[in-house]
């Protein structure tokens, strides 16, 4: 009998049913809960960690060090992608989805328990960095496993729409994280720095319990079960990935550089607005929350559009558009006009940025066949995200002095967006191609390559 706990009986046909709505819900809830944990760290790094863990430094150096600890989490993400990608492609998507929640919840809770620098000295920032590395390791497998799970359960002509709920959940996590910090940021400074900032981190216990319960009820995908039943799963997925799909991994890495927009918006711009422009913490948190709330509607709409007209035009519009709008957003902060800041922030981070953010789970996943899909997407994205994760640190380093110091930062974001757009333009268009044809094409291409024979043209609209 073929079961969810033992889905890999060789030789048996797999008759598992697709459950797209359940998969989308599990991905949405899990991503929301996990990225709540991840984002509260970024908010705390921008607002309080310079004073709690680096008080001996000057204000500027303390901010730079605090933002560096945010970026450190991205170092672990490529490492985690290699390990969790291997596990997900060899043993199943569900195992990775449950594990990532357990690790993220535990490490986030422990951040809230850390003593300050005044209490244990240099061990405080050291422990902070270790726990941030654990967060990064967890995040490395979250989106890729959830995207693979949802993609392989989704109806063929609505894959972008259903996989977009992974990023919709990520946006919801951002809303929850910033909403949690709203009352905390309003506390008197002494209370904020002593115990207030810890409350959002302790709340991860709820994340841990709720997320595991939800994800344990989800069945493995029919596509993976069939691969396992046919003995087509790779013994060494990473070896197959880098033997046959190096160009696709590189393409995903370069397109993922657009996430610099997100890290600059959520961390450096927040710090710049509060510490340089003198805008209230609560006002800037509301900008982030408002943009994320709007994105909850923009993400599925752009994804549905990508199912109708293709991945590439929607994706490239989002990449180039958000790079241009970053200039307007950072300039609006210098005016101190909250209305202008809200409009610019929502236009960029709430709407245009999510033209690419909402469809990348389908766009990237469809570059790889089932047997290496999770590892291909995970490694490609996490290397790109690792570079983007240091965006706030790079921005703090290259920014000029005073209220107009944002100009080099906007230029840096624009360069990342141009690179991402060029890489996306070189990708195949797969929105009309069934997953089975993607698998067959990749397999036939591998066979042809191994024989050094001329390859046949790929027709993504043959379906």
C-alpha positions as CSV (number, residue, x, y, z in Angstrom):
1,X,0.0,0.0,0.0
2,X,1.4,3.4,-1.0
3,X,1.3,5.8,1.9
4,X,2.5,9.3,2.7
5,X,4.9,8.0,5.2
6,X,6.3,5.5,2.7
7,X,5.7,7.0,-0.8
8,X,8.6,5.4,-2.5
9,X,7.7,1.8,-3.3
10,X,9.7,1.0,-6.5
11,X,7.7,-0.3,-9.4
12,X,4.2,0.6,-8.1
13,X,2.2,3.1,-10.0
14,X,1.3,6.2,-8.0
15,X,-2.3,7.2,-7.9
16,X,-2.0,10.1,-5.4
17,X,-4.4,13.0,-6.0
18,X,-3.2,16.6,-6.3
19,X,-4.4,18.8,-3.5
20,X,-3.6,22.3,-4.8
21,X,-5.6,24.3,-2.2
22,X,-4.3,22.4,0.7
23,X,-0.7,22.7,-0.5
24,X,-1.2,26.4,-1.1
25,X,-2.6,26.9,2.4
26,X,0.2,24.9,4.0
27,X,2.8,26.9,2.1
28,X,1.0,30.2,3.0
29,X,0.7,29.5,6.7
30,X,4.2,28.0,7.0
31,X,5.8,30.8,5.1
32,X,3.9,33.5,7.1
33,X,4.9,31.9,10.4
34,X,8.5,31.3,9.5
35,X,9.2,34.6,7.9
36,X,7.6,36.4,10.8
37,X,10.6,35.0,12.7
38,X,13.0,36.1,10.1
39,X,11.7,39.6,9.7
40,X,11.5,40.5,13.3
41,X,15.2,40.1,13.4
42,X,15.7,42.6,10.6
43,X,13.4,45.1,12.4
44,X,15.3,44.7,15.7
45,X,18.6,45.0,13.9
46,X,17.6,48.3,12.4
47,X,16.0,49.7,15.6
48,X,17.6,48.3,18.8
49,X,20.5,45.9,18.3
50,X,23.1,48.6,17.9
51,X,22.4,49.7,21.5
52,X,21.8,46.3,23.0
53,X,24.7,44.3,21.6
54,X,27.2,47.0,20.4
55,X,26.9,49.8,22.9
56,X,30.7,50.3,23.1
57,X,30.8,51.4,19.5
58,X,30.0,54.8,18.1
59,X,26.4,55.2,16.9
60,X,27.4,54.8,13.2
61,X,29.7,51.8,13.8
62,X,27.1,50.2,16.1
63,X,24.4,50.5,13.4
64,X,26.8,49.1,10.8
65,X,27.6,46.1,13.1
66,X,24.0,45.5,13.9
67,X,23.1,45.5,10.2
68,X,26.0,43.1,9.5
69,X,24.5,40.6,11.9
70,X,21.4,40.8,9.7
71,X,23.5,40.0,6.7
72,X,25.3,37.1,8.5
73,X,22.1,35.1,8.4
74,X,22.4,35.1,4.6
75,X,25.9,33.4,4.8
76,X,24.3,30.2,6.1
77,X,21.6,30.2,3.4
78,X,23.8,28.8,0.6
79,X,25.1,26.2,2.9
80,X,21.6,25.3,4.0
81,X,20.5,25.2,0.4
82,X,23.0,22.6,-0.5
83,X,22.1,20.3,2.4
84,X,18.3,20.9,2.4
85,X,18.1,20.8,-1.4
86,X,19.8,17.4,-1.3
87,X,17.3,16.1,1.4
88,X,14.3,17.5,-0.4
89,X,15.1,16.0,-3.8
90,X,16.1,12.7,-2.4
91,X,13.7,12.1,0.5
92,X,10.8,14.5,-0.2
93,X,9.6,18.1,0.1
94,X,7.5,17.6,3.3
95,X,10.5,16.6,5.5
96,X,12.3,19.9,4.6
97,X,9.1,22.0,5.3
98,X,8.7,20.6,8.8
99,X,12.4,20.8,9.7
100,X,12.8,24.4,8.6
101,X,9.9,25.5,10.9
102,X,11.4,23.6,13.9
103,X,14.8,25.2,13.5
104,X,13.5,28.7,12.8
105,X,11.2,28.7,15.8
106,X,13.8,27.5,18.2
107,X,16.6,29.8,17.1
108,X,14.3,32.9,17.1
109,X,13.0,32.1,20.6
110,X,16.6,31.9,21.8
111,X,17.5,35.3,20.4
112,X,14.9,36.7,22.7
113,X,16.6,35.0,25.7
114,X,20.1,36.4,25.0
115,X,21.8,38.6,27.6
116,X,22.9,42.0,26.5
117,X,26.5,43.2,25.9
118,X,26.4,44.9,29.3
119,X,25.7,41.6,31.0
120,X,28.1,39.1,29.3
121,X,30.3,41.3,27.1
122,X,31.5,40.1,23.7
123,X,29.7,36.7,24.2
124,X,26.4,38.5,23.6
125,X,27.0,39.5,19.9
126,X,28.8,36.1,19.3
127,X,25.7,34.2,20.4
128,X,23.5,36.5,18.4
129,X,25.5,35.7,15.2
130,X,25.3,31.9,15.9
131,X,21.5,32.1,16.2
132,X,21.2,34.3,13.2
133,X,23.2,31.6,11.2
134,X,20.6,29.1,12.4
135,X,17.8,31.3,11.1
136,X,19.6,31.6,7.8
137,X,20.1,27.9,7.5
138,X,16.4,27.4,8.1
139,X,15.2,30.0,5.7
140,X,17.4,28.5,2.9
141,X,15.0,25.6,2.5
142,X,11.7,27.2,3.3
143,X,10.6,29.0,0.1
144,X,12.1,26.3,-2.2
145,X,10.5,23.4,-0.5
146,X,7.1,25.2,-0.2
147,X,7.3,26.3,-3.9
148,X,8.2,22.8,-5.1
149,X,5.4,21.3,-3.0
150,X,2.8,23.8,-4.3
151,X,4.0,23.7,-7.9
152,X,3.8,20.0,-8.1
153,X,0.3,20.0,-6.6
154,X,-1.0,22.9,-8.8
155,X,-3.2,22.7,-11.9
156,X,-1.0,23.0,-15.0
157,X,-2.4,26.3,-16.2
158,X,-2.4,27.9,-12.8
159,X,1.0,27.1,-11.4
160,X,2.1,30.7,-10.9
161,X,-1.1,31.5,-9.1
162,X,-0.9,28.7,-6.6
163,X,2.8,29.0,-6.0
164,X,2.4,32.7,-5.4
165,X,0.8,31.8,-2.0
166,X,4.3,30.9,-0.8
167,X,5.3,34.6,-1.3
168,X,2.0,35.8,-0.1
169,X,2.6,34.1,3.2
170,X,6.1,35.7,3.3
171,X,4.4,39.1,2.9
172,X,2.0,38.2,5.7
173,X,4.9,37.3,7.9
174,X,6.3,40.8,7.3
175,X,3.0,42.3,8.3
176,X,2.9,40.3,11.5
177,X,6.5,41.1,12.3
178,X,6.1,44.8,11.9
179,X,2.7,44.8,13.6
180,X,4.2,43.1,16.6
181,X,6.9,45.8,16.8
182,X,4.5,48.7,16.6
183,X,3.5,48.7,20.3
184,X,7.0,47.7,21.2
185,X,8.6,50.6,19.3
186,X,6.3,53.0,21.2
187,X,7.7,52.0,24.6
188,X,10.1,54.3,26.4
189,X,13.6,53.7,25.3
190,X,14.7,52.1,28.6
191,X,11.9,49.6,28.5
192,X,12.4,48.9,24.8
193,X,16.1,48.1,25.2
194,X,15.7,46.1,28.4
195,X,12.8,43.7,27.8
196,X,10.4,45.1,25.1
197,X,12.4,44.0,22.1
198,X,12.4,40.4,23.4
199,X,8.6,39.9,23.2
200,X,8.3,39.4,19.4
201,X,11.1,36.8,19.6
202,X,9.5,34.8,22.4
203,X,6.3,34.7,20.4
204,X,8.0,32.2,18.1
205,X,6.8,29.4,20.4
206,X,3.4,29.9,18.8
207,X,5.1,29.7,15.4
208,X,6.7,26.5,16.3
209,X,3.6,24.7,17.5
210,X,1.1,26.0,14.9
211,X,3.4,25.5,11.9
212,X,4.4,21.9,12.6
213,X,0.8,20.9,13.2
214,X,-0.2,22.3,9.8
215,X,2.6,21.0,7.7
216,X,2.6,17.5,9.1
217,X,-0.9,17.0,7.7
218,X,0.2,17.7,4.1
219,X,1.0,14.8,1.8
220,X,4.0,14.5,-0.5
221,X,3.6,15.6,-4.1
222,X,2.4,13.1,-6.7
223,X,5.3,14.1,-9.0
224,X,7.9,13.3,-6.3
225,X,6.1,10.1,-5.4
226,X,6.1,9.0,-9.0
227,X,9.8,9.8,-9.3
228,X,10.5,7.7,-6.2
229,X,8.3,4.8,-7.4
230,X,10.0,4.7,-10.7
231,X,13.5,4.8,-9.1
232,X,14.2,8.1,-10.8
233,X,15.2,10.1,-7.7
234,X,18.9,11.0,-7.8
235,X,21.2,9.3,-5.3
236,X,23.3,12.5,-5.4
237,X,21.0,15.4,-6.6
238,X,23.7,18.0,-6.3
239,X,26.0,16.1,-8.6
240,X,23.3,15.8,-11.2
241,X,22.3,19.5,-10.7
242,X,25.8,20.8,-11.4
243,X,26.5,18.3,-14.1
244,X,23.4,19.2,-16.2
245,X,22.0,22.5,-15.0
246,X,24.8,24.8,-14.1
247,X,23.5,27.5,-16.4
248,X,20.1,27.4,-14.8
249,X,21.6,27.7,-11.3
250,X,23.6,30.7,-12.4
251,X,20.5,32.3,-14.0
252,X,18.5,31.9,-10.8
253,X,21.4,33.3,-8.8
254,X,21.6,36.5,-10.9
255,X,17.8,37.0,-11.1
256,X,17.6,36.7,-7.3
257,X,19.8,39.8,-6.9
258,X,16.6,41.8,-7.2
259,X,15.9,40.9,-3.6
260,X,18.3,43.7,-2.8
261,X,15.2,45.9,-3.2
262,X,13.6,44.1,-0.3
263,X,16.5,44.2,2.1
264,X,17.3,47.9,1.4
265,X,13.6,48.8,1.9
266,X,13.0,46.7,5.0
267,X,16.3,47.4,6.8
268,X,18.6,50.1,5.5
269,X,15.9,52.6,4.5
270,X,14.2,52.0,7.9
271,X,17.5,52.8,9.7
272,X,18.1,55.8,7.4
273,X,14.6,57.2,8.0
274,X,14.8,56.9,11.8
275,X,18.4,57.6,12.5
276,X,19.2,60.2,9.8
277,X,16.0,61.7,8.6
278,X,14.5,61.8,12.2
279,X,11.2,60.1,11.2
280,X,9.4,58.3,14.0
281,X,9.9,54.6,14.3
282,X,6.2,53.9,14.4
283,X,5.6,55.9,11.2
284,X,8.1,54.0,9.2
285,X,6.8,50.7,10.5
286,X,3.4,51.7,9.3
287,X,4.9,52.3,5.8
288,X,6.3,48.8,5.8
289,X,3.0,47.3,7.1
290,X,0.9,49.2,4.5
291,X,3.1,48.1,1.6
292,X,3.0,44.5,2.8
293,X,-0.8,44.6,3.1
294,X,-1.2,45.9,-0.4
295,X,1.2,43.2,-1.6
296,X,-1.2,40.5,-0.3
297,X,-3.5,41.5,-3.2
298,X,-0.9,42.4,-5.8
299,X,1.0,39.1,-5.5
300,X,-1.9,36.7,-6.7
301,X,-3.0,39.3,-9.3
302,X,0.5,39.4,-10.9
303,X,0.7,35.6,-10.7
304,X,-2.6,35.2,-12.4
305,X,-1.3,37.6,-15.2
306,X,1.8,35.5,-15.5
307,X,-0.3,32.4,-16.1
308,X,-2.0,34.2,-19.0
309,X,0.8,36.1,-20.7
310,X,4.0,34.4,-19.5
311,X,6.5,34.6,-16.7
312,X,9.2,36.8,-18.3
313,X,7.3,40.0,-19.2
314,X,5.7,40.2,-15.7
315,X,9.0,39.4,-14.0
316,X,11.1,41.9,-15.9
317,X,8.5,44.6,-15.4
318,X,8.7,44.1,-11.6
319,X,12.5,44.0,-11.6
320,X,13.1,47.2,-13.6
321,X,10.1,49.0,-12.1
322,X,11.1,48.5,-8.5
323,X,14.7,49.6,-9.3
324,X,13.4,52.9,-10.7
325,X,10.9,53.5,-7.9
326,X,13.6,52.9,-5.2
327,X,15.0,56.3,-6.2
328,X,11.6,58.0,-5.6
329,X,11.2,56.2,-2.2
330,X,14.5,57.1,-0.8
331,X,14.1,60.7,-2.0
332,X,10.7,60.9,-0.4
333,X,12.3,60.0,3.0
334,X,14.5,63.1,2.8
335,X,11.4,65.3,2.5
336,X,9.9,64.2,5.8
337,X,6.5,64.2,4.1
338,X,4.7,61.1,5.4
339,X,2.1,61.1,2.7
340,X,4.7,61.1,0.0
341,X,6.7,58.4,1.8
342,X,3.6,56.2,2.1
343,X,2.7,56.6,-1.6
344,X,6.3,55.9,-2.8
345,X,6.7,53.0,-0.4
346,X,3.4,51.3,-1.4
347,X,4.0,51.9,-5.1
348,X,7.4,50.3,-5.0
349,X,7.3,47.6,-2.3
350,X,3.6,47.0,-2.2
351,X,2.9,46.8,-5.9
352,X,5.6,46.9,-8.5
353,X,8.2,44.8,-6.7
354,X,5.7,42.0,-6.3
355,X,5.3,41.6,-10.1
356,X,8.5,39.6,-9.9
357,X,8.3,38.5,-6.2
358,X,5.0,36.8,-6.6
359,X,5.9,34.8,-9.6
360,X,9.5,33.7,-8.9
361,X,8.4,30.5,-7.2
362,X,7.0,29.3,-10.5
363,X,9.5,31.0,-12.7
364,X,12.5,29.6,-10.9
365,X,11.1,26.1,-10.2
366,X,10.1,25.6,-13.8
367,X,13.8,25.9,-14.8
368,X,14.5,22.5,-13.3
369,X,13.0,19.0,-13.6
370,X,11.4,17.3,-10.6
371,X,14.4,15.3,-9.7
372,X,16.6,18.4,-8.9
373,X,13.9,21.1,-8.6
374,X,14.2,21.8,-4.9
375,X,18.0,21.8,-4.8
376,X,18.2,23.9,-8.1
377,X,15.9,26.6,-6.9
378,X,17.3,26.6,-3.3
379,X,20.9,26.9,-4.3
380,X,20.3,29.4,-7.0
381,X,18.1,31.7,-4.9
382,X,20.1,31.4,-1.7
383,X,23.4,32.4,-3.3
384,X,21.6,35.4,-4.8
385,X,19.8,36.2,-1.5
386,X,23.1,35.9,0.4
387,X,24.6,38.6,-1.7
388,X,21.4,40.7,-1.3
389,X,21.4,40.1,2.4
390,X,24.5,42.2,2.7
391,X,22.7,45.0,0.9
392,X,22.0,46.9,4.1
393,X,25.7,46.6,5.2
394,X,27.0,47.6,1.7
395,X,24.5,50.5,1.8
396,X,25.7,51.7,5.2
397,X,29.2,51.6,3.9
398,X,28.7,53.4,0.6
399,X,26.1,55.9,1.8
400,X,27.2,59.5,1.9
401,X,26.9,61.7,4.9
402,X,23.7,63.6,5.8
403,X,20.2,63.6,4.4
404,X,21.3,63.2,0.8
405,X,23.6,60.2,1.4
406,X,21.0,57.8,-0.2
407,X,22.0,58.5,-3.8
408,X,24.8,55.9,-4.0
409,X,22.5,53.4,-2.4
410,X,19.8,53.9,-5.1
411,X,22.5,53.4,-7.7
412,X,23.6,50.2,-6.1
413,X,20.0,48.9,-6.1
414,X,19.6,49.9,-9.8
415,X,22.7,47.9,-10.8
416,X,21.4,44.8,-9.1
417,X,18.0,45.2,-10.8
418,X,19.6,45.6,-14.3
419,X,21.6,42.4,-13.8
420,X,18.5,40.5,-12.6
421,X,16.5,41.7,-15.6
422,X,19.2,40.6,-18.1
423,X,19.4,37.2,-16.5
424,X,15.6,36.8,-16.6
425,X,15.5,37.7,-20.3
426,X,17.8,34.7,-21.1
427,X,15.4,32.2,-19.5
428,X,13.0,29.9,-21.3
429,X,9.3,30.7,-21.2
430,X,7.4,27.8,-19.6
431,X,4.0,29.1,-18.7
432,X,2.2,26.8,-21.2
433,X,4.5,23.8,-20.7
434,X,3.2,20.9,-18.5
435,X,5.7,19.8,-15.8
436,X,5.9,16.4,-17.4
437,X,7.2,18.0,-20.6
438,X,9.7,20.0,-18.6
439,X,10.9,16.8,-17.1
440,X,11.0,15.0,-20.5
441,X,12.8,17.9,-22.2
442,X,15.4,18.1,-19.4
443,X,16.0,14.4,-19.6
444,X,16.3,14.3,-23.4
445,X,18.6,17.3,-23.2
446,X,20.8,15.5,-20.7
447,X,20.9,12.4,-23.0
448,X,21.8,14.5,-26.0
449,X,24.5,16.4,-24.1
450,X,26.1,13.2,-22.9
451,X,26.3,12.0,-26.5
452,X,27.5,15.4,-27.7
453,X,24.8,15.5,-30.3
454,X,23.2,18.7,-31.6
455,X,20.2,19.7,-29.4
456,X,16.7,20.2,-30.8
457,X,15.0,23.5,-30.2
458,X,12.8,23.7,-27.2
459,X,9.3,24.7,-27.8
460,X,7.8,25.9,-24.5
461,X,4.3,26.4,-26.1
462,X,4.1,22.9,-27.5
463,X,1.4,22.1,-24.9
